[in-house]
Amino acid sequence: MDPDAVAKAFVDHYYSTFDANRAGLGNLYQDNSMLTFEGQKIQGSPNIVAKLSSLPFQQCKHSVSTVDCQPSGPTGGMLVFVSGNLQLAGEQHALKFSQMFHLMPTPQGSFFVQNDIFRLNYA
Amino acid sequence: MEEDQGDIIGKAFVEHYYQLFDNERPSLSSLYQPHSMLTFEGQQILGVHDISSKLQQLPFERCRHIVSTVDTQPSSVPGSILIFVSGSLQLPEEEHQLRFSQMFHLVPSPQGNLFVQNDIFRLNYG
C-alpha cells in the first residue's frame, strides 16, 4: 500500500473514531505517546484519552481538507500533516484546524501515534 | 508554562529559519541535506538542491513571516525534534496576510548540528 494511501486511511480512521467514540482512540496511542493540544502537553495514552474525552463538546465532526505525508526516517515512521474543519453540534460556523501526527509502526503491521500536535486556525 | 530544552531549541530554530527566508533565501540551503524532503502546498520536493530552487523561485521577491504559535515535541531519533508552526505571511503590495501552518522535523547531522529532514508547508485558507 502506498504511503499516501496509508496516511489517508489512518486519518480517516482516526477522525471517525474521534467523532463516534472518543474512548476508542486509546489503542492508537501508547505510554510514550505525546499530545500537544492547543499548547497543552499531555503524555501517555490514558492521559491523552482523558484529555480528548473531556473536551467541552459532546458531538463533533472532523472534515479533512488536506493530508500530506512524508517518511520520518529509518525507524519506519510517517509524518502526517492534516488541515480541515471541525464542526461542533449547535455551532453555526465550523472551526478550522491543523494537526500533525508522527506515526510509528507496530509489530502487528499497523501504526500508533507517537507524536500528535493539534492547533485551531483562527482567522 | 515551563519551557523545556526542545521548546527553546525549537523557537530559536524557527526564528532563524524565517529570518533567513525573509532576508537571504538562498542561505536556507544550509539547513537542508541531500535526503531532506519538502512538501510545499502538496508538491513533493526531494533534496537540498531542488528544495532551495523551489523556495527561491516562489513568485514573490520579498516576504515577512509572522509567527503566531510554535509547538515542539521530541521525535524518535535521539536529539531530533518535531516543530509545528502557525503564523501569517505578509507579501509586499498584498493588503491581506496569508495564514500558514508548517511542520519541521529536525534531525542531528553526523557533525552534530540540526538540519531539516522533513518540511511540510500549507497555506490556511479562510
gemmi code that builds the backbone of each chain (N, CA, C; Angstrom):
import gemmi

chains = {
    "A": [
        ("MET", (0.857, -1.207, 0.000), (0.000, 0.000, 0.000), (0.885, 1.246, 0.000)),
        ("ASP", (0.564, 2.224, -0.830), (1.480, 3.364, -0.936), (1.293, 4.301, 0.264)),
        ("PRO", (2.379, 5.017, 0.615), (2.351, 5.818, 1.853), (1.193, 6.809, 1.912)),
        ("ASP", (0.874, 7.458, 0.791), (-0.233, 8.420, 0.809), (-1.544, 7.723, 1.154)),
        ("ALA", (-1.728, 6.522, 0.606), (-2.960, 5.777, 0.886), (-3.005, 5.355, 2.352)),
        ("VAL", (-1.837, 4.952, 2.878), (-1.763, 4.564, 4.296), (-2.102, 5.759, 5.176)),
        ("ALA", (-1.528, 6.917, 4.842), (-1.773, 8.121, 5.646), (-3.257, 8.495, 5.626)),
        ("LYS", (-3.851, 8.464, 4.442), (-5.279, 8.830, 4.328), (-6.149, 7.846, 5.099)),
        ("ALA", (-5.809, 6.568, 4.998), (-6.598, 5.556, 5.714), (-6.491, 5.783, 7.216)),
        ("PHE", (-5.291, 6.083, 7.690), (-5.123, 6.346, 9.107), (-5.937, 7.560, 9.538)),
        ("VAL", (-5.829, 8.633, 8.795), (-6.527, 9.880, 9.128), (-8.047, 9.654, 9.161)),
        ("ASP", (-8.560, 8.929, 8.183), (-10.000, 8.619, 8.148), (-10.400, 7.855, 9.401)),
        ("HIS", (-9.591, 6.832, 9.735), (-9.892, 6.008, 10.904), (-9.826, 6.831, 12.178)),
        ("TYR", (-8.796, 7.689, 12.278), (-8.622, 8.488, 13.490), (-9.823, 9.395, 13.727)),
        ("TYR", (-10.225, 10.137, 12.702), (-11.303, 11.105, 12.905), (-12.665, 10.438, 13.016)),
        ("SER", (-12.857, 9.310, 12.333), (-14.171, 8.664, 12.501), (-14.280, 8.064, 13.902)),
        ("THR", (-13.162, 7.579, 14.450), (-13.165, 7.106, 15.837), (-13.397, 8.282, 16.789)),
        ("PHE", (-12.683, 9.381, 16.548), (-12.829, 10.576, 17.391), (-14.283, 11.014, 17.415)),
        ("ASP", (-14.891, 11.066, 16.225), (-16.244, 11.615, 16.107), (-17.309, 10.664, 16.648)),
        ("ALA", (-17.024, 9.366, 16.658), (-18.049, 8.410, 17.086), (-17.861, 7.935, 18.531)),
        ("ASN", (-16.623, 7.768, 18.961), (-16.355, 7.124, 20.239), (-14.953, 7.474, 20.713)),
        ("ARG", (-14.835, 8.641, 21.365), (-13.517, 9.165, 21.702), (-12.681, 8.205, 22.551)),
        ("ALA", (-13.333, 7.438, 23.387), (-12.579, 6.483, 24.221), (-11.855, 5.455, 23.363)),
        ("GLY", (-12.386, 5.195, 22.182), (-11.763, 4.234, 21.277), (-10.419, 4.673, 20.739)),
        ("LEU", (-10.048, 5.935, 20.951), (-8.748, 6.409, 20.492), (-7.611, 5.807, 21.312)),
        ("GLY", (-7.942, 5.213, 22.467), (-6.906, 4.715, 23.377), (-5.924, 3.753, 22.741)),
        ("ASN", (-6.389, 2.909, 21.826), (-5.447, 1.947, 21.243), (-4.654, 2.517, 20.072)),
        ("LEU", (-4.828, 3.821, 19.809), (-3.986, 4.457, 18.789), (-2.786, 5.164, 19.415)),
        ("TYR", (-2.735, 5.202, 20.738), (-1.620, 5.818, 21.453), (-0.969, 4.778, 22.359)),
        ("GLN", (0.285, 5.064, 22.748), (0.978, 4.176, 23.690), (1.464, 4.994, 24.885)),
        ("ASP", (2.205, 4.323, 25.793), (2.646, 5.018, 27.016), (3.592, 6.169, 26.730)),
        ("ASN", (4.363, 6.070, 25.655), (5.309, 7.148, 25.364), (4.770, 8.146, 24.340)),
        ("SER", (3.479, 8.050, 24.031), (2.895, 8.999, 23.072), (2.772, 10.369, 23.704)),
        ("MET", (2.850, 11.403, 22.862), (2.716, 12.776, 23.339), (1.695, 13.514, 22.500)),
        ("LEU", (0.839, 14.258, 23.178), (-0.114, 15.136, 22.506), (0.128, 16.562, 22.981)),
        ("THR", (0.172, 17.506, 22.044), (0.121, 18.913, 22.425), (-1.173, 19.454, 21.846)),
        ("PHE", (-2.106, 19.799, 22.709), (-3.438, 20.219, 22.287), (-3.601, 21.692, 22.630)),
        ("GLU", (-3.605, 22.534, 21.588), (-3.710, 23.988, 21.805), (-2.685, 24.434, 22.858)),
        ("GLY", (-1.469, 23.925, 22.722), (-0.375, 24.366, 23.574), (-0.209, 23.582, 24.865)),
        ("GLN", (-1.190, 22.754, 25.230), (-1.080, 21.975, 26.460), (-0.461, 20.611, 26.150)),
        ("LYS", (0.591, 20.237, 26.905), (1.294, 18.977, 26.646), (0.771, 17.865, 27.546)),
        ("ILE", (0.481, 16.730, 26.923), (-0.055, 15.581, 27.644), (0.696, 14.335, 27.193)),
        ("GLN", (1.044, 13.467, 28.153), (1.818, 12.275, 27.786), (1.119, 10.987, 28.187)),
        ("GLY", (1.179, 9.997, 27.307), (0.684, 8.666, 27.631), (-0.783, 8.473, 27.260)),
        ("SER", (-1.083, 7.280, 26.750), (-2.430, 7.003, 26.236), (-3.556, 7.329, 27.216)),
        ("PRO", (-3.488, 6.884, 28.493), (-4.631, 7.175, 29.371), (-4.859, 8.679, 29.567)),
        ("ASN", (-3.779, 9.435, 29.725), (-3.933, 10.881, 29.920), (-4.439, 11.564, 28.665)),
        ("ILE", (-3.966, 11.078, 27.513), (-4.399, 11.663, 26.246), (-5.889, 11.404, 26.037)),
        ("VAL", (-6.307, 10.168, 26.253), (-7.734, 9.849, 26.081), (-8.580, 10.631, 27.077)),
        ("ALA", (-8.084, 10.790, 28.298), (-8.821, 11.583, 29.290), (-8.983, 13.017, 28.809)),
        ("LYS", (-7.915, 13.587, 28.268), (-7.983, 14.967, 27.770), (-8.998, 15.078, 26.637)),
        ("LEU", (-8.900, 14.182, 25.660), (-9.778, 14.270, 24.492), (-11.234, 14.000, 24.880)),
        ("SER", (-11.430, 13.101, 25.829), (-12.800, 12.798, 26.264), (-13.408, 13.934, 27.057)),
        ("SER", (-12.568, 14.769, 27.651), (-13.089, 15.851, 28.486), (-13.199, 17.176, 27.741)),
        ("LEU", (-12.973, 17.193, 26.446), (-13.124, 18.437, 25.677), (-14.570, 18.901, 25.779)),
        ("PRO", (-14.772, 20.219, 25.788), (-16.102, 20.754, 26.141), (-17.129, 20.678, 25.014)),
        ("PHE", (-17.275, 19.546, 24.407), (-18.355, 19.324, 23.446), (-18.667, 17.842, 23.414)),
        ("GLN", (-19.946, 17.545, 23.277), (-20.351, 16.138, 23.230), (-20.100, 15.539, 21.855)),
        ("GLN", (-20.571, 16.311, 20.851), (-20.513, 15.754, 19.499), (-19.731, 16.669, 18.594)),
        ("CYS", (-18.991, 16.067, 17.672), (-18.262, 16.871, 16.701), (-18.083, 16.069, 15.426)),
        ("LYS", (-17.735, 16.805, 14.355), (-17.409, 16.123, 13.112), (-16.205, 16.795, 12.460)),
        ("HIS", (-15.169, 15.989, 12.219), (-13.983, 16.470, 11.525), (-14.176, 16.280, 10.021)),
        ("SER", (-13.903, 17.314, 9.232), (-13.880, 17.181, 7.770), (-12.476, 17.539, 7.323)),
        ("VAL", (-11.846, 16.599, 6.628), (-10.450, 16.803, 6.248), (-10.355, 17.508, 4.900)),
        ("SER", (-9.535, 18.565, 4.843), (-9.310, 19.271, 3.567), (-8.046, 18.779, 2.874)),
        ("THR", (-6.928, 18.697, 3.609), (-5.656, 18.270, 3.002), (-4.954, 17.273, 3.917)),
        ("VAL", (-4.256, 16.309, 3.294), (-3.406, 15.355, 4.008), (-2.074, 15.294, 3.282)),
        ("ASP", (-0.991, 15.622, 3.950), (0.343, 15.496, 3.366), (1.122, 14.509, 4.212)),
        ("CYS", (1.939, 13.643, 3.585), (2.734, 12.741, 4.404), (4.145, 12.599, 3.863)),
        ("GLN", (5.067, 12.263, 4.768), (6.464, 12.012, 4.413), (7.005, 10.939, 5.351)),
        ("PRO", (7.926, 10.097, 4.885), (8.577, 9.160, 5.814), (9.476, 9.938, 6.766)),
        ("SER", (9.538, 9.515, 8.033), (10.281, 10.312, 9.018), (11.683, 9.785, 9.287)),
        ("GLY", (12.062, 8.657, 8.699), (13.430, 8.195, 8.933), (13.535, 6.686, 8.991)),
        ("PRO", (14.704, 6.186, 9.424), (14.993, 4.753, 9.355), (14.125, 3.881, 10.259)),
        ("THR", (13.439, 4.464, 11.242), (12.605, 3.646, 12.124), (11.260, 3.283, 11.483)),
        ("GLY", (11.018, 3.741, 10.254), (9.772, 3.376, 9.573), (8.598, 4.264, 9.907)),
        ("GLY", (8.883, 5.398, 10.565), (7.811, 6.302, 10.953), (7.283, 7.120, 9.793)),
        ("MET", (6.124, 7.708, 9.980), (5.490, 8.516, 8.953), (4.950, 9.795, 9.580)),
        ("LEU", (5.250, 10.909, 8.938), (4.722, 12.202, 9.379), (3.497, 12.514, 8.536)),
        ("VAL", (2.411, 12.899, 9.200), (1.159, 13.187, 8.502), (0.685, 14.563, 8.939)),
        ("PHE", (0.402, 15.434, 7.991), (0.045, 16.832, 8.257), (-1.332, 17.062, 7.668)),
        ("VAL", (-2.276, 17.412, 8.532), (-3.689, 17.485, 8.132), (-4.199, 18.903, 8.315)),
        ("SER", (-5.033, 19.365, 7.415), (-5.817, 20.569, 7.703), (-7.278, 20.243, 7.415)),
        ("GLY", (-8.166, 20.892, 8.134), (-9.577, 20.599, 7.942), (-10.471, 21.471, 8.786)),
        ("ASN", (-11.717, 21.044, 8.892), (-12.731, 21.761, 9.653), (-13.284, 20.890, 10.755)),
        ("LEU", (-13.652, 21.522, 11.845), (-14.244, 20.832, 12.979), (-15.599, 21.470, 13.252)),
        ("GLN", (-16.651, 20.686, 13.018), (-17.996, 21.196, 13.238), (-18.473, 20.704, 14.586)),
        ("LEU", (-18.810, 21.631, 15.454), (-19.363, 21.255, 16.753), (-20.877, 21.351, 16.680)),
        ("ALA", (-21.555, 20.429, 17.332), (-23.017, 20.439, 17.350), (-23.491, 21.753, 17.958)),
        ("GLY", (-24.454, 22.380, 17.302), (-25.023, 23.605, 17.859), (-24.273, 24.868, 17.484)),
        ("GLU", (-23.109, 24.735, 16.832), (-22.354, 25.913, 16.414), (-22.636, 26.194, 14.942)),
        ("GLN", (-22.847, 27.467, 14.608), (-23.165, 27.806, 13.229), (-21.954, 27.636, 12.311)),
        ("HIS", (-20.784, 28.073, 12.789), (-19.603, 28.043, 11.922), (-18.642, 26.956, 12.358)),
        ("ALA", (-18.056, 26.258, 11.385), (-17.040, 25.247, 11.688), (-15.730, 25.929, 12.070)),
        ("LEU", (-14.983, 25.288, 12.967), (-13.642, 25.760, 13.323), (-12.645, 25.150, 12.349)),
        ("LYS", (-11.640, 25.919, 11.981), (-10.594, 25.371, 11.123), (-9.447, 24.892, 12.018)),
        ("PHE", (-8.828, 23.763, 11.613), (-7.738, 23.236, 12.416), (-6.616, 22.699, 11.540)),
        ("SER", (-5.431, 22.603, 12.140), (-4.313, 21.857, 11.552), (-3.829, 20.861, 12.596)),
        ("GLN", (-3.376, 19.715, 12.141), (-2.898, 18.690, 13.069), (-1.767, 17.910, 12.433)),
        ("MET", (-0.785, 17.541, 13.265), (0.369, 16.790, 12.804), (0.440, 15.497, 13.595)),
        ("PHE", (0.561, 14.367, 12.913), (0.760, 13.075, 13.565), (2.122, 12.522, 13.156)),
        ("HIS", (2.831, 11.919, 14.103), (4.023, 11.126, 13.775), (3.649, 9.698, 14.121)),
        ("LEU", (3.456, 8.894, 13.073), (3.015, 7.517, 13.245), (4.213, 6.590, 13.266)),
        ("MET", (4.188, 5.608, 14.172), (5.251, 4.604, 14.213), (4.630, 3.228, 13.996)),
        ("PRO", (5.344, 2.335, 13.287), (4.761, 1.018, 13.021), (4.702, 0.162, 14.281)),
        ("THR", (3.667, -0.657, 14.370), (3.568, -1.646, 15.444), (4.010, -3.001, 14.898)),
        ("PRO", (4.376, -3.940, 15.809), (4.764, -5.289, 15.336), (3.641, -5.973, 14.548)),
        ("GLN", (2.383, -5.598, 14.851), (1.251, -6.238, 14.171), (1.026, -5.702, 12.767)),
        ("GLY", (1.801, -4.689, 12.359), (1.665, -4.180, 10.991), (0.773, -2.954, 10.860)),
        ("SER", (0.308, -2.415, 11.993), (-0.432, -1.154, 11.896), (0.445, -0.030, 12.443)),
        ("PHE", (-0.191, 1.101, 12.794), (0.562, 2.257, 13.286), (-0.024, 2.744, 14.599)),
        ("PHE", (0.825, 3.320, 15.434), (0.307, 4.080, 16.570), (0.826, 5.509, 16.468)),
        ("VAL", (0.161, 6.400, 17.207), (0.533, 7.816, 17.188), (1.579, 8.056, 18.264)),
        ("GLN", (2.816, 8.362, 17.857), (3.838, 8.678, 18.846), (3.808, 10.167, 19.187)),
        ("ASN", (3.592, 11.013, 18.201), (3.523, 12.459, 18.429), (2.262, 13.002, 17.768)),
        ("ASP", (1.603, 13.901, 18.451), (0.332, 14.473, 17.962), (0.313, 15.933, 18.390)),
        ("ILE", (0.174, 16.826, 17.439), (0.084, 18.260, 17.763), (-1.144, 18.818, 17.056)),
        ("PHE", (-2.026, 19.452, 17.820), (-3.287, 19.985, 17.301), (-3.356, 21.483, 17.553)),
        ("ARG", (-3.767, 22.242, 16.521), (-3.979, 23.684, 16.679), (-5.204, 24.106, 15.879)),
        ("LEU", (-6.019, 24.919, 16.511), (-7.077, 25.584, 15.766), (-6.450, 26.703, 14.945)),
        ("ASN", (-7.008, 26.951, 13.762), (-6.509, 28.046, 12.928), (-7.507, 29.193, 13.003)),
        ("TYR", (-7.169, 30.192, 13.761), (-8.059, 31.336, 13.882), (-7.870, 32.248, 12.680)),
        ("ALA", (-8.939, 32.916, 12.293), (-8.890, 33.792, 11.109), (-7.954, 34.965, 11.327)),
    ],
    "B": [
        ("MET", (3.917, 28.441, 31.986), (4.260, 27.083, 31.498), (5.760, 26.966, 31.354)),
        ("GLU", (6.317, 25.907, 31.932), (7.782, 25.835, 31.883), (8.234, 25.401, 30.492)),
        ("GLU", (9.388, 25.924, 30.092), (9.921, 25.620, 28.766), (10.978, 24.554, 28.907)),
        ("ASP", (10.886, 23.508, 28.078), (11.970, 22.534, 28.145), (12.976, 22.829, 27.029)),
        ("GLN", (14.027, 22.034, 27.030), (15.124, 22.229, 26.089), (14.617, 22.264, 24.639)),
        ("GLY", (13.716, 21.340, 24.328), (13.185, 21.264, 22.958), (12.457, 22.530, 22.567)),
        ("ASP", (11.685, 23.089, 23.499), (10.961, 24.336, 23.218), (11.936, 25.445, 22.875)),
        ("ILE", (13.019, 25.514, 23.648), (13.997, 26.594, 23.456), (14.682, 26.447, 22.100)),
        ("ILE", (15.092, 25.212, 21.801), (15.754, 24.958, 20.513), (14.779, 25.204, 19.367)),
        ("GLY", (13.547, 24.730, 19.560), (12.534, 24.871, 18.509), (12.252, 26.328, 18.186)),
        ("LYS", (12.066, 27.126, 19.205), (11.761, 28.542, 18.981), (12.950, 29.243, 18.332)),
        ("ALA", (14.156, 28.915, 18.779), (15.346, 29.540, 18.197), (15.489, 29.144, 16.733)),
        ("PHE", (15.227, 27.876, 16.435), (15.319, 27.423, 15.049), (14.307, 28.159, 14.170)),
        ("VAL", (13.074, 28.241, 14.645), (12.007, 28.864, 13.850), (12.338, 30.325, 13.541)),
        ("GLU", (12.842, 31.023, 14.559), (13.236, 32.427, 14.339), (14.320, 32.512, 13.275)),
        ("HIS", (15.320, 31.653, 13.404), (16.447, 31.639, 12.467), (15.965, 31.299, 11.055)),
        ("TYR", (15.105, 30.290, 10.955), (14.616, 29.836, 9.647), (13.905, 30.965, 8.911)),
        ("TYR", (12.964, 31.614, 9.590), (12.177, 32.645, 8.902), (12.997, 33.915, 8.676)),
        ("GLN", (13.942, 34.172, 9.533), (14.829, 35.318, 9.320), (15.641, 35.099, 8.031)),
        ("LEU", (16.134, 33.878, 7.841), (16.847, 33.574, 6.591), (15.891, 33.648, 5.410)),
        ("PHE", (14.713, 33.050, 5.563), (13.752, 33.012, 4.462), (13.424, 34.432, 4.009)),
        ("ASP", (13.174, 35.306, 4.982), (12.716, 36.656, 4.667), (13.834, 37.572, 4.193)),
        ("ASN", (15.078, 37.272, 4.523), (16.177, 38.197, 4.232), (17.269, 37.636, 3.325)),
        ("GLU", (17.478, 36.319, 3.360), (18.516, 35.737, 2.500), (18.094, 34.332, 2.091)),
        ("ARG", (17.073, 34.266, 1.278), (16.505, 32.961, 0.954), (17.521, 31.936, 0.453)),
        ("PRO", (18.508, 32.293, -0.346), (19.496, 31.294, -0.783), (20.190, 30.590, 0.391)),
        ("SER", (20.346, 31.275, 1.519), (21.046, 30.673, 2.658), (20.271, 29.561, 3.340)),
        ("LEU", (18.985, 29.403, 2.986), (18.213, 28.296, 3.551), (18.836, 26.948, 3.200)),
        ("SER", (19.615, 26.902, 2.138), (20.212, 25.620, 1.740), (21.108, 25.056, 2.828)),
        ("SER", (21.603, 25.913, 3.726), (22.447, 25.424, 4.827), (21.654, 24.580, 5.828)),
        ("LEU", (20.329, 24.658, 5.753), (19.515, 23.945, 6.735), (18.973, 22.612, 6.218)),
        ("TYR", (19.192, 22.315, 4.953), (18.702, 21.065, 4.356), (19.870, 20.203, 3.909)),
        ("GLN", (19.587, 18.901, 3.715), (20.630, 17.979, 3.255), (20.116, 17.205, 2.038)),
        ("PRO", (20.975, 16.372, 1.443), (20.564, 15.676, 0.212), (19.310, 14.812, 0.360)),
        ("HIS", (19.027, 14.313, 1.576), (17.827, 13.481, 1.707), (16.680, 14.210, 2.406)),
        ("SER", (16.772, 15.531, 2.492), (15.666, 16.307, 3.061), (14.466, 16.263, 2.130)),
        ("MET", (13.262, 16.383, 2.711), (12.030, 16.401, 1.927), (11.223, 17.635, 2.279)),
        ("LEU", (10.679, 18.277, 1.253), (9.749, 19.384, 1.436), (8.458, 19.052, 0.702)),
        ("THR", (7.319, 19.239, 1.365), (6.038, 19.214, 0.660), (5.475, 20.617, 0.764)),
        ("PHE", (5.420, 21.299, -0.350), (5.010, 22.711, -0.386), (3.682, 22.808, -1.120)),
        ("GLU", (2.618, 23.090, -0.377), (1.276, 23.152, -0.967), (1.014, 21.899, -1.811)),
        ("GLY", (1.370, 20.753, -1.259), (1.060, 19.484, -1.895), (2.106, 18.988, -2.870)),
        ("GLN", (3.068, 19.832, -3.228), (4.106, 19.412, -4.169), (5.301, 18.846, -3.394)),
        ("GLN", (5.728, 17.618, -3.764), (6.834, 16.962, -3.045), (8.148, 17.261, -3.727)),
        ("ILE", (9.126, 17.709, -2.946), (10.447, 18.051, -3.481), (11.499, 17.381, -2.618)),
        ("LEU", (12.486, 16.758, -3.253), (13.474, 15.975, -2.526), (14.871, 16.557, -2.711)),
        ("GLY", (15.573, 16.759, -1.593), (16.981, 17.120, -1.661), (17.226, 18.616, -1.594)),
        ("VAL", (18.339, 18.981, -0.961), (18.644, 20.389, -0.696), (18.665, 21.219, -1.980)),
        ("HIS", (19.180, 20.659, -3.050), (19.319, 21.442, -4.280), (17.953, 21.843, -4.842)),
        ("ASP", (17.060, 20.846, -4.967), (15.728, 21.120, -5.528), (14.867, 21.937, -4.572)),
        ("ILE", (15.044, 21.684, -3.266), (14.282, 22.459, -2.274), (14.694, 23.925, -2.351)),
        ("SER", (15.979, 24.161, -2.377), (16.472, 25.529, -2.450), (15.977, 26.224, -3.716)),
        ("SER", (16.002, 25.514, -4.847), (15.474, 26.092, -6.092), (14.007, 26.447, -5.954)),
        ("LYS", (13.233, 25.521, -5.400), (11.799, 25.756, -5.268), (11.536, 27.014, -4.433)),
        ("LEU", (12.208, 27.126, -3.305), (11.951, 28.256, -2.419), (12.384, 29.566, -3.051)),
        ("GLN", (13.485, 29.517, -3.791), (13.937, 30.752, -4.439), (13.057, 31.156, -5.602)),
        ("GLN", (12.354, 30.194, -6.198), (11.507, 30.507, -7.355), (10.079, 30.868, -6.981)),
        ("LEU", (9.764, 30.915, -5.706), (8.400, 31.287, -5.330), (8.097, 32.669, -5.886)),
        ("PRO", (6.838, 32.887, -6.281), (6.517, 34.089, -7.074), (6.424, 35.384, -6.269)),
        ("PHE", (7.398, 35.616, -5.411), (7.483, 36.912, -4.734), (8.942, 37.157, -4.370)),
        ("GLU", (9.332, 38.426, -4.493), (10.717, 38.781, -4.185), (10.946, 38.847, -2.691)),
        ("ARG", (10.011, 39.509, -2.016), (10.183, 39.721, -0.580), (8.962, 39.213, 0.153)),
        ("CYS", (9.160, 38.868, 1.421), (8.034, 38.456, 2.236), (8.427, 38.584, 3.697)),
        ("ARG", (7.419, 38.486, 4.565), (7.708, 38.516, 6.003), (6.831, 37.484, 6.697)),
        ("HIS", (7.477, 36.570, 7.409), (6.752, 35.581, 8.195), (6.547, 36.139, 9.593)),
        ("ILE", (5.304, 36.040, 10.064), (4.992, 36.467, 11.437), (4.464, 35.230, 12.150)),
        ("VAL", (5.204, 34.775, 13.160), (4.862, 33.511, 13.821), (3.835, 33.754, 14.921)),
        ("SER", (2.766, 32.961, 14.921), (1.767, 33.048, 15.994), (2.012, 32.000, 17.076)),
        ("THR", (2.193, 30.724, 16.658), (2.387, 29.655, 17.647), (3.525, 28.737, 17.213)),
        ("VAL", (4.272, 28.214, 18.196), (5.312, 27.212, 17.959), (5.116, 26.105, 18.982)),
        ("ASP", (4.891, 24.881, 18.533), (4.784, 23.733, 19.436), (5.912, 22.776, 19.086)),
        ("THR", (6.570, 22.200, 20.101), (7.646, 21.246, 19.842), (7.421, 19.965, 20.635)),
        ("GLN", (7.940, 18.873, 20.092), (7.957, 17.606, 20.819), (9.225, 16.869, 20.402)),
        ("PRO", (9.796, 16.047, 21.308), (10.922, 15.212, 20.892), (10.438, 14.142, 19.913)),
        ("SER", (11.282, 13.833, 18.934), (10.947, 12.785, 17.966), (11.677, 11.500, 18.337)),
        ("SER", (11.583, 10.476, 17.473), (12.064, 9.151, 17.864), (13.585, 9.048, 17.938)),
        ("VAL", (14.293, 9.647, 16.985), (15.755, 9.580, 16.998), (16.280, 10.508, 18.100)),
        ("PRO", (17.237, 10.081, 18.934), (17.756, 10.963, 19.989), (18.254, 12.284, 19.419)),
        ("GLY", (17.844, 13.365, 20.027), (18.275, 14.688, 19.572), (17.395, 15.280, 18.496)),
        ("SER", (16.420, 14.543, 18.007), (15.560, 15.078, 16.950), (14.308, 15.712, 17.545)),
        ("ILE", (13.755, 16.670, 16.807), (12.664, 17.497, 17.331), (11.600, 17.699, 16.253)),
        ("LEU", (10.353, 17.630, 16.654), (9.251, 17.998, 15.775), (8.773, 19.383, 16.165)),
        ("ILE", (8.558, 20.225, 15.142), (8.124, 21.597, 15.387), (6.900, 21.886, 14.534)),
        ("PHE", (5.886, 22.489, 15.135), (4.642, 22.799, 14.436), (4.401, 24.290, 14.597)),
        ("VAL", (4.334, 24.984, 13.485), (4.257, 26.449, 13.495), (2.968, 26.901, 12.847)),
        ("SER", (2.334, 27.915, 13.407), (1.285, 28.605, 12.658), (1.617, 30.092, 12.650)),
        ("GLY", (1.210, 30.764, 11.597), (1.526, 32.182, 11.505), (0.934, 32.823, 10.276)),
        ("SER", (1.453, 34.003, 9.962), (0.992, 34.772, 8.813), (2.163, 35.099, 7.910)),
        ("LEU", (1.860, 35.232, 6.638), (2.873, 35.558, 5.638), (2.433, 36.839, 4.953)),
        ("GLN", (3.233, 37.892, 5.112), (2.913, 39.176, 4.512), (3.721, 39.328, 3.240)),
        ("LEU", (3.032, 39.509, 2.120), (3.722, 39.787, 0.859), (3.583, 41.275, 0.559)),
        ("PRO", (4.645, 41.897, 0.007), (4.547, 43.325, -0.280), (3.414, 43.586, -1.277)),
        ("GLU", (2.741, 44.691, -1.116), (1.645, 45.083, -2.003), (0.390, 44.237, -1.853)),
        ("GLU", (0.418, 43.234, -1.011), (-0.807, 42.495, -0.731), (-1.448, 43.095, 0.513)),
        ("GLU", (-2.748, 43.423, 0.404), (-3.396, 44.057, 1.547), (-3.548, 43.090, 2.709)),
        ("HIS", (-3.935, 41.842, 2.397), (-4.204, 40.879, 3.460), (-3.086, 39.862, 3.580)),
        ("GLN", (-2.776, 39.509, 4.831), (-1.767, 38.484, 5.064), (-2.352, 37.119, 4.755)),
        ("LEU", (-1.465, 36.210, 4.334), (-1.851, 34.814, 4.154), (-1.567, 34.095, 5.457)),
        ("ARG", (-2.447, 33.193, 5.852), (-2.163, 32.419, 7.050), (-1.578, 31.078, 6.629)),
        ("PHE", (-0.622, 30.570, 7.439), (0.012, 29.306, 7.081), (0.231, 28.423, 8.297)),
        ("SER", (0.400, 27.138, 8.047), (0.898, 26.191, 9.046), (2.087, 25.469, 8.433)),
        ("GLN", (3.063, 25.142, 9.253), (4.256, 24.461, 8.761), (4.789, 23.526, 9.822)),
        ("MET", (5.316, 22.389, 9.365), (5.856, 21.391, 10.261), (7.300, 21.131, 9.867)),
        ("PHE", (8.209, 21.115, 10.846), (9.607, 20.764, 10.601), (9.966, 19.547, 11.453)),
        ("HIS", (10.743, 18.623, 10.888), (11.345, 17.532, 11.664), (12.844, 17.759, 11.580)),
        ("LEU", (13.427, 18.176, 12.707), (14.859, 18.471, 12.758), (15.596, 17.247, 13.275)),
        ("VAL", (16.668, 16.878, 12.590), (17.426, 15.676, 12.933), (18.909, 16.050, 13.017)),
        ("PRO", (19.654, 15.486, 13.979), (21.082, 15.830, 14.046), (21.847, 15.252, 12.851)),
        ("SER", (22.747, 16.063, 12.296), (23.651, 15.584, 11.249), (24.817, 14.846, 11.913)),
        ("PRO", (25.618, 14.115, 11.129), (26.795, 13.464, 11.716), (27.712, 14.456, 12.437)),
        ("GLN", (27.717, 15.705, 11.967), (28.556, 16.709, 12.613), (27.941, 17.247, 13.903)),
        ("GLY", (26.674, 16.899, 14.168), (26.062, 17.305, 15.425), (25.102, 18.474, 15.338)),
        ("ASN", (25.070, 19.186, 14.206), (24.097, 20.279, 14.124), (22.763, 19.743, 13.595)),
        ("LEU", (21.701, 20.515, 13.847), (20.369, 20.084, 13.421), (20.088, 20.550, 12.000)),
        ("PHE", (19.513, 19.674, 11.195), (19.077, 20.089, 9.866), (17.616, 19.691, 9.685)),
        ("VAL", (16.981, 20.271, 8.661), (15.580, 19.981, 8.370), (15.517, 18.721, 7.518)),
        ("GLN", (15.061, 17.622, 8.104), (14.904, 16.399, 7.323), (13.529, 16.387, 6.646)),
        ("ASN", (12.508, 16.858, 7.346), (11.153, 16.893, 6.800), (10.556, 18.286, 6.994)),
        ("ASP", (9.885, 18.763, 5.982), (9.315, 20.110, 5.999), (7.995, 20.036, 5.234)),
        ("ILE", (6.900, 20.400, 5.878), (5.609, 20.422, 5.189), (4.978, 21.786, 5.418)),
        ("PHE", (4.591, 22.443, 4.339), (4.029, 23.806, 4.391), (2.652, 23.819, 3.748)),
        ("ARG", (1.691, 24.459, 4.428), (0.357, 24.631, 3.866), (-0.166, 26.028, 4.201)),
        ("LEU", (-0.742, 26.675, 3.206), (-1.491, 27.897, 3.479), (-2.831, 27.492, 4.113)),
        ("ASN", (-3.311, 28.326, 5.012), (-4.621, 28.073, 5.626), (-5.607, 29.067, 5.047)),
        ("TYR", (-6.447, 28.586, 4.148), (-7.416, 29.475, 3.520), (-8.588, 29.705, 4.452)),
        ("GLY", (-9.131, 30.892, 4.395), (-10.257, 31.261, 5.267), (-11.519, 30.521, 4.946)),
    ],
}
model = gemmi.Model(1)
for chain_id, residues in chains.items():
    chain = gemmi.Chain(chain_id)
    for i, (resn, *xyz) in enumerate(residues, 1):
        res = gemmi.Residue()
        res.name, res.seqid = resn, gemmi.SeqId(i, " ")
        for name, pos in zip(("N", "CA", "C"), xyz):
            atom = gemmi.Atom()
            atom.name, atom.element = name, gemmi.Element(name[0])
            atom.pos, atom.b_iso = gemmi.Position(*pos), 0.0
            res.add_atom(atom)
        chain.add_residue(res)
    model.add_chain(chain)
structure = gemmi.Structure()
structure.add_model(model)
structure.setup_entities()
